[in-house]
Each structure stands twice: as structure tokens, then as C-alpha cells.
Amino acid sequence: MTLKFCGAAREVTGSCHLITLSSGYKILLDCGLYQGNDKEFDKFNETWHFDPASIDCLIVSHAHIDHTGRIPKLVKDGFKGDIYATHATRSLCGIMLLDSAMIQERDAEYYNKKHKTKIEPLYTKEDVKKTMNLFVGLNYNKWYRVTENVKLQYRDAGHILGSASISLEIEEPEKRVRIGFTGDIGRPNRPILRDPQPMPQADYLICESTYGDKDHLAAPKELEKLLKIIKDVCVGNRGKLIIPAFSVGRTQEIVYMLDQLENAKQLPSIPVYVDSPLAVNATMIFGSHPECFDDELHEYMLVDDNPFGFNRLHYIRAVEASKALNETKKPCIIISAAGMANAGRVKHHLFNSIDKKRNGVLMVGYCAPYTPGGLLKNGVDALTLFGIRKPVNAKVYEMDSFSAHGDRGEMYEFIKKQKGHTKKLFLVHGTLKKQESFKTYLEDKKFENVVIPALGDEVKL
């Protein structure tokens, strides 16, 4: 049996890991899109480290595009097997992959018009329709037989709606092998979702490491900090606060916190806009999956039956309404995708706002270093958007405590019961520097055989 690292190796995005059984049966864990502008990964999304038609089944950890965004291309290129996911992940993929396809088609059309070429989009809306027919929805905490020799269990990873860790029990000739994949590890005591649930013990563990070098801000201080930023920008400066946020997970969490501030009569009297059609659709799906909610949200809903809406909150779908926000001079909060500011409507809001001192930009999670969001977090003086260099005069704030990824201590707590049982622990989904830091951290905690694989590495299990 072999394990091959086909994405998110010494890199955060593009999750993709291939298990090949001794019988030749092939299991793919995730099939994500690379998101970023690193020239080294220019061709990543167009190429494979395997033959898509040879894959027997795909097991998805959660719906984020860096974990699912290449599935329609996998299908387009010959994959015909089952795609396993939790029920909520299946629901979210229905809207997220369609949105991604529209972006692929639009980008190809723009490129062809500008360069007078005929390149094809990575995949189309038709490819997504074929893809969704292959999805099989599964519950948490139950063992399912994928084949005669392979069993699968999902446990709640507490990262986004429907997110899960993956545990496999594989019967090989003369031995049984247990393989675990953490997916993206969520955070305990976060709003909306249940806390991450520990995984069954594994012989080999594939573990994320996005924040392997740091600890997040404690939760009790974050609502206070968010309110202070809003007051500084929108009350003190009479400006706009632009919040680039992923449409799924981050947006709903911010809206829920603003809803709490509103109910506590602390939120300043300013309009709040969620400017993302995908976020609007995702919020509706959130309401359809209360099985993923934590006890705190269930109790909150006894008082406020709509935790994702209040009087001054406006969900924007129409393009003209989005453009109008760029013209307004009134203080407001604009939450818009994408979270890394590398796509979507938020790029237009930044283009029209970052050169003005009265405005603010709040970064609320991980951004790949080469994305506009990553550059803003690194303190650049100017940013190129739509081919135009704009000075960054707006104040840039950071709140990584909003991240749906656990920090190093939270990740350790999630996997610490694996210590003494895991023969090898593979760190993925992190930049090399952060992975090296997390490796040292885990070794200090008495974990053994911690490995940082490179893209394309293949190991025998």
C-alpha cells in the first residue's frame, strides 16, 4: 500500500492525497484547487499526479474550494467513481462548485478576449452537474463500507458546516491498516458549530498544519476587539470597514457575532452589507443543517430564531446594488468574498476604498502570501488591483482569532490521543516554515516520526 501527496504539500491549498491499496484499488482524499499566485504552482490546477480515470473513489473532508475545487475537472478528465461526503458538505458543494465553474468560465472568456486565444475553462457548469450526480451523503460517527476491504468513518472536525475528519480501516493481506486524515481542524468553543471530535486511533495520520507556528487570540477578547475596530473606522473616521471573508463559514460567523452585538444594543447604528451571492446561498444552507450546530447556538435561537439576520443587515445579490456600495460615502460595514481578496466582489470594494485614510480593512483569516489579502497582511504600501497600482492608505486590521483553523495548541489537543499509536505523522496544508515549527512543537510533546512530505512524494505504508 502506498500514500502519495498530490497537493497541499508544503503549501496550504490544493488538498489532494492518494492511497493505493496492494490490490490496486485507489482512494483519493480531497481534490482541491490551488489558490494563490506563486509562479511555482502555475500549472497545478491543470495537471495531475495520477490518472483521474484510475481513481476508484473520492472521499471529501469538507466543502472549501481548496479541498473540492478540482473535483469537476477530475470528473471531466475521466473519474466515474463515488464521491463520499457528509450531507452538509454535499449541500454546500452544490452551490460552491457551481460558483467556481462560473468563475472558471468567466476567467477563460476574459483571457481569450484580451489575448485573442481559445483556452478552455478548467471546467464548466455542465461538468458540475455531472459531478453532483456522483455524490453520496453520509452521517457522522458511523462506519460505512466503501468496498469489501475498506471502511470509512466521518467525525465532526468543527471547521465549517459539514466538515469532517476521515478515518479508514483497510484490510490488507495479513494485516489491517488504519489511516487517518484530519482534514482542516476546527477550533473548540467557537460560535455556531460543535467542537472538533477526536478521531479513532490511526497507524498513519495525515495532519493539517496551517497555524503550526502560533496561538490565536483568546475568544472572550475577540468580540470586544471587533467592536473597537468598528467604532474606530465607522464611528471615529466615518469610513467604510471592508471585511474580505470566505462565503462559507467565516461570513456566517461574523454575521452571528454582529447579531449578538445588535441584540446587546452595542453595535453602532450603521448598515451592514453581505455582498456575495454565494454567501447568501450558503447562509440559507446553514439554516437547513441544524444537526451541525452547537448547544450555544441552539439556546440562542430560542431567543432569536434568526441568528444570521437583523434589521440593518442587508444581503446583496444584484450586481448593480454591489456597485452602488462603491459610490456611497456613508459609514458602513461590507463583508464580501473572497477571503484572500484574490477574486470576487471584494476586489472592487478594496479598489475603491484602500486609498482613503478614513476606511479600514479587516483581515479575518489565513491568506496565501501572494494573494492581495496576504500582501495586505504583510503591510504593503501599495496593491495592484485590476492592473492599477493603488496606495494602501486605509488602516489594515487583523483578527486571526476568527480563523476556522485551530492553532498549534488546538491542533495538538485534537491529535494528542494518537501519540504512541501513530507510526508516522505526515504534516500537510501548511507553508514549510510553519510546518517545521509545528514539527518541532510536536516532537517536544513526544510525538515521533513526524514527516513533512514534498509535492509528489510517495511512501509505502
N, C-alpha and C positions, 0 to 999 in steps of 0.2 A: 504494500500500500504506500502511496506517495501523497505528499501535500505540496502544491505549487502555489506560489504567491504571485498573482497575476494583476494586482492593483493595490493601492494604498500601502505600498511597501516603501518605508522611509518617506512617506508622503501622506497627507491627511485624507485626500479624496480619491475616488475611483475604486472603492472596495470591491474585491474580487479574489476568491481563493478556491482552488480546485483540488478536490480529493479524488484520487483514482484508486479503486479497490484492486486487489490482486486478480479478481475476475475480469477486470477491465471496465466495470461499471463506474461512471463518472458523475460526481456530485459537485455542483458549483454553489458556493456560499456567496451570495450577493453578486450583483453585476452593475456597478455604479459608474457614473460619469465623472471624469476628472474635471474639476472646476478650478481654474486658475490660468495664469498667463506665463508660466515657466516654459521657456522655449524647449527645454529637455523633454517636455511631455506634449509637444505639438501634435504628434500623431497618435497619442494614446487612445483616444476615443474611436479612431478609425480602424485600429488593428487589434488582433487577439494573440494571446499566448497559447492558444489551443484552437481546435476546430469546433466552432459552435454546433455543428450537426452531430458531433460525437458526444455531447453532453446529454446525460440521461435525465437528470432533474436539477432544478434550481431551487435553493432554499433561501428565502429573503428574511433579513433581520428586521428591517423597518423601511418606511417609505421615502426617506430623504433621497434626493436625486443622486447624491454621491454614493448611494448604495443600490439604487434601482434604475438610474437614468440611461443605462445602455441595454436594458432588457429588450426593448423593441428592436434594437439593432441585432441582438442575439437571435431573436425570432426571424427577423428579416434575412439573416445570414444562415439560417438552416435549423435552428433549435426547434424541437417539436415536443419536448417533454412537459411534465407537470411543473408548475411554479407554486411552491408552498409559501404561505404567509398567514399571519393572524388575520382575523376578519376585518379589524380596523385598518390594518396595513393594506389589505386588498381594496377597501373602500377609498383610501387616500390615493393609492396608485392610480385608480381610475381617473382622477382629476389631475394628478401631478404629472403623469406620463403624457396625458393629452396636452397639457400646458407646455411641457418640454418639447413635444413634437411641433407645436405651433411656433415655438422659438427656433427650432432647427430649420423649419421651412422658411420662416421669415429671414433668418440669417443667410440662408443659401440664396434666396431671391435678391437680397440686398447686395451680396457679394457678386453675384452674376451680373447684376445691373451695373455695378461700379467697375468691374474688371472685364466685362464682356466675355464671360466664360459660361460654362454649363455644368457646374458642380452640383452633385446631388445632396440633399439634406441627409443627415445621419440616419434619420428615419422620418416617417410621415404619420399623420393621424390614422391612416389605414393600417399601418403596422401596429399601432397601439391597440386598435380594435381586435386584431388577431391575437395580440399578446394577452389581453384581458380574458379571452376565452380559455387560456391555459391555467389561470389562477385557481388554486384550491385553498379555501379558507379553513384554518384550524384554530382550535381553542388553546388557551394556556393550560399548562400543568397536566397534560395528558400525553401518553406515549402513542405515537402513530407509526404504523409500519409503512415505510416508503417502498421497500422491496422485502423479499423473503429474509434477507440478511441485514437489513438496516432499519433501525427505529429512530424516530425523531421526537423530541420534546421541546416546546417553547415555554420559557418563563418570562414574566414581565421584567423588562430592563429599565422601566421608568424614565425613558429618554424622550420619546414623543408618543403620541397616541398610537397604540398598537405595536410599539417597539418590543423586541424580544431578544433574549439570548438563545442560542441554538445548542442543543445537546444531542449528540449522535451516539448510538450504540451499534457497533458494526461487528458482525460475526465473520471472522476470517478463518481460514483453515488452521485449526489447533489453537486459536486464541480469539479473545474478544477485545476489541479496541474501543475506548471511549474518547471521543473528540468533542471539545467544547469551543464555541465561538461566542465571545461576549457581545458581539455587535457593538453599538455605542452604549456605554454605561451611563445611565442617568444619575440623578442626584437625590439623596434622601431629603425628606421634609421640604419638597418643592410644591408649589401650588398645582392644582388640577389633577396630576397623575399619582398613582400609587408609587411607593418607594420601590427601588430595584429589588428583585427577589433573587437570593443566591442560587447559583447553578448546581446541578449534580456534579460530583467529582469527576474529573477527566484525566485521562492519561496524557493527553496533549491538549494544550489550551492556546487558542489564538485570542489575544487581548488587545483592545484599543489602548492608545497612549496619548491622545490629543493634548491633554493638560498634564503630562507626566512630570513637569518641572515646577508646578506651582500649586498654591492653595487659593480657593476662591474667597471672596468677601463673605462674612457670615450673613445668613439670611435676615436676621432681625434688623440689620442696618440698611438693607437694600431698599426697602420701601421708603425709608427716611431719605436716602441718597437720591432716589428717583424724584421725590417731591422737591428736594432742594434744587436739582437741575432744572426741573420745570419752572420753578419760581424764578431762578436766575435768568433763564432765557426768555420765557414768555411773559413774566411779570416785570422783572427788573429791566430787561432790554427791549421789551415789547417786540420780540422777534419770533421766528419760527423754530421749533425744535424738530429736526428731521431724524427719524429713527429707522435706519435700514434693518429690516428684520425678516427672517425666513417666514414664508406664508404659513407653514405648518409648525406648530409648537411655540415658537418664540412670540409670534404675533398674538396668539391666544393668551399666553401667559402675561404679556404686557397689558393687554386689554382687561384681563381679570384683575390685575393689580390697580389699574386706573379705576375700575369699577368699585373696588374696595375703598380707594381714596374718595371717590364720589359719594359713596354711601356714608363715609365718615365725615362728609362735608369739609374735606381738606383740599380737594382738587380745585385749583383756580378756575374761574368762570370763563373758560376758553373752549373753542371747538376742538374736537379730536377726530382725525380722519384716518381710516384704514383704507389706503389706496392700493388695492391689489385684488383683482377678480378672483385669483386663486385663493387668497386668504379668506375672502368672503365665502367661497365654496367650502374651504377647509373648516371654517368655523361652524358651518351647518353640519358637517360630518362629525365634528366633535360632539355636537348635541345628540347625535344618533348612537353614540357609543359610551353611555354612562358606565358600562362594565369596566372601563379603564380608569374611572375617576377615583380619587382617594376619599377617605371619610370626611375630611375637612370640607371639600367642595360639596359633597352631598348635604352636609349640615348647612353650609352657606346657602344652598339652593332652597332650603326651607324658608329662608328669609327673602332671598332674591332669586326668583326662578329663572332669571336670565343673567348669568354671570358674565356674559360677553356682550352686554349692551346697556347703555344708559342714554339719557335724553340728548346730551351734547356729543354723542359718538355717532359718526356717520361712516357708513360703508360705501366706498366708491367703486363702481363698476365701469361707468361710461368714460371713454377717452376724453371727451370734452370737459367733463367735471374734473378729471385729473389735471388737465391743462389749466383750468381756472384756478387751481390751488397755487400754481406758479405765479399768477398775477396778483393774488391777494397780498396786501401789506399788513393785514391784521395778525396779531399773535395767534399761534395755533400749534398743535402737535400733529405731525404727519408720520404715520407708521406705514412703511412701504417696502416691498420686496425689490431686489433680493438682499439677503442679509449681508453678503460680501460686497454689495453695491456694484457688482460686475454685470448686472443685467436688470431688466425690469424698469418700472416707472421711477424707482428711487433715484436712478441716474439723472433723470430730468430734474427732480427736486433738488438734488445736490448741485447740478449745473446752475440752477437759478438761485442758489442760496449760499454756497460756501464762500463766495467773495464778499459777503456782507457781515460786518462785525456783530451786528445785533442778533444774528442767528446762531444756532448751535446744532451740532451733530452728535447723537448719542449712539455709540457702537456697543452692541449688547451680546456679542458672542465671538466665536472664532472666525477669523478671516485669513484665507491663504495670503502669504506675504505679498504676492504680485498683483493681487486684486486691488481695486480702488479702496475698498474697506481696509485691507491690510496696510496700504500706503498711508491712509489717514491715521490709523492706529500707531504707525511708526513715526508720525509727526512731520510729514512732508509739508513744504511751504506752498507747493502748487500741485495741481492734479489735472491730468489731461482727460477730458470727457468729450466725446463726440468730435475728437480731433482738435479741440481747442484747449489751450492751457489756461486754467483758472487759478488765481491765488486763493489759498486757504486762509481766509480772514475770520471765518466763523470758528467758534471755540469747539474743539473736539473733546467729548467726554467718553469715558469707557466704564462699562459695568459688566465685567466678565462673570460676575455672580449670576447673571441671567442665563449663562450658558446651560444648555441641556446636558452637557458633558460633565461627568464627575471630575473633580480634581484628583491629584495623586493620592491623597489620603482616602478619598471616597472610592476610588478605583481599587485601592489596596483592600479596603473593607469588603468590597464586593467579591474579591478573589481569594481572600486570605485562607478560607477553608480548603482551598486547593493545595495549599502548602503541604509538602510531604507525600502528596499523591501524584502530582503532575510530573511526568518525566521530562517534558520540555515545555517552556512557556515562550510563545512567539509574540513579539510586540509589533503591532501594525497600526495604521491610522495615526501617524504622528510624524513630525519632521525629525530628522536624525538627531539633532541636538537635544530635543525634548525626550526622545526615546532613550538616548544614552543616560540622561539624567534619571529617568524613571527606572531604567535597568539597575543603576547604582542604588537607587532608593529601595527597590525590591530585594536586591542582594543583601542590603543592610538589614532587611526584615527576614533574612534567612531563606529566601527563595533561591533555588538552584536551577542551573541550565536555562537561563534567560537568554533568548536569541533575538537578534534584530535582522530579519531577512531582507535581502535586496529584491527589487523587482525581477521576476523570472527565476528566482531561487526555487529549487525543488529538493525536498528532503524525504528520505524513507522513514516510515513510522513502524 
